[in-house]
Amino acid sequence: MDTLSAFAMGRACKGRALKVFDWTKAAEIIRDEKPANVSAGLDGDWEYTGGDIYREGKIVEDDYTYLSSTWATPQICVDGQYRDCFVMESETKWSSSTKWPDEAKAILADQAA
């Protein structure tokens, strides 16, 4: 999606509930499926929002992903398979700036133990 279209969608959806990336679900998927690399982004806007969140078996915390939206759905991509991966902002303490909260890191730390 081009920048102008993304801006228009955001403006049209102003005031709607915000969907934020579900870090717990992502950690559980990674724990259970044990992929080497995982990315995340917004459906329909991966070019501008997507990036690696897990690379070569390690959490990536210096990514530049943008993982919340009122109109696009946050997704996870594991082994080329895209899946919705979000929670409504009203149901969590996470926001658009949340990156690997401690509870999600703990899920992955448990697998290393």
C-alpha positions in Angstrom: 0.0 0.0 0.0 1.3 3.4 -0.9 1.8 6.1 1.8 -1.2 8.2 0.6 -3.5 5.2 0.7 -2.3 4.3 4.2 -2.8 7.8 5.4 -6.4 7.8 4.0 -7.2 4.5 5.6 -5.9 5.7 9.0 -7.9 8.9 8.7 -11.1 7.1 7.7 -10.7 4.7 10.7 -9.9 7.4 13.2 -11.6 6.7 16.5 -11.9 3.0 16.0 -10.5 0.5 18.5 -6.8 -0.2 18.1 -5.5 -3.7 17.4 -2.0 -4.3 18.8 0.4 -7.1 18.2 -0.1 -10.1 20.6 3.4 -10.7 21.9 2.2 -13.6 24.1 0.7 -15.5 21.2 3.8 -14.8 19.1 6.1 -16.2 21.8 3.9 -19.3 22.2 4.0 -19.9 18.4 7.8 -19.5 18.4 8.1 -21.8 21.4 5.9 -24.5 19.9 7.0 -24.4 16.3 10.7 -23.6 16.9 11.3 -21.6 13.7 14.7 -20.0 13.1 13.3 -16.7 11.8 10.0 -14.9 12.4 8.7 -11.5 11.2 5.7 -9.4 12.0 3.8 -6.5 10.3 0.5 -5.2 9.4 -1.7 -7.0 6.8 -1.7 -5.0 3.6 1.2 -2.8 4.7 4.1 -5.1 5.3 6.4 -3.0 3.1 6.3 -0.2 5.6 5.5 -1.9 8.9 7.1 -5.4 8.8 10.4 -6.7 10.0 12.2 -9.4 11.9 11.2 -10.0 15.5 13.1 -13.3 15.9 16.2 -14.2 14.0 18.5 -17.2 14.1 16.8 -18.4 17.3 17.1 -15.1 19.2 14.7 -12.3 20.0 15.2 -9.2 17.9 14.6 -6.0 20.0 16.1 -3.4 17.7 13.6 -3.8 15.0 11.6 -1.0 13.4 8.3 -2.7 13.0 5.1 -0.9 13.6 2.5 -3.3 14.9 -0.8 -1.6 15.8 -3.6 -0.2 13.7 -7.3 0.8 13.7 -7.7 -0.7 10.2 -4.9 -3.2 9.4 -4.5 -6.4 11.2 -1.2 -7.2 13.0 0.2 -10.5 11.7 3.1 -12.9 12.3 4.9 -14.7 9.5 6.5 -18.1 10.4 8.1 -20.1 7.6 6.2 -18.1 4.9 2.9 -18.5 6.6 1.1 -15.3 7.6 -1.3 -15.4 10.6 -3.3 -12.8 12.4 -1.7 -12.1 15.8 -3.3 -9.3 17.7 -5.3 -8.3 20.8 -7.4 -5.2 21.2 -5.5 -2.5 23.0 -8.4 -2.2 25.5 -7.7 -5.8 26.6 -4.0 -5.4 27.3 -1.4 -3.0 28.7 0.5 -3.1 25.5 0.6 -0.3 22.9 2.0 0.5 19.5 5.4 1.0 21.1 5.5 -2.4 23.0 8.4 -4.6 21.9 9.0 -8.0 23.5 7.4 -7.4 27.0 8.8 -9.4 29.9 5.9 -11.9 29.9 6.6 -12.9 26.3 10.3 -13.1 26.8 9.6 -15.5 29.8 7.7 -17.9 27.5 10.8 -18.2 25.3 13.1 -18.4 28.3 11.2 -21.4 29.6 12.0 -23.3 26.4 15.7 -22.6 26.8 15.8 -24.0 30.3 
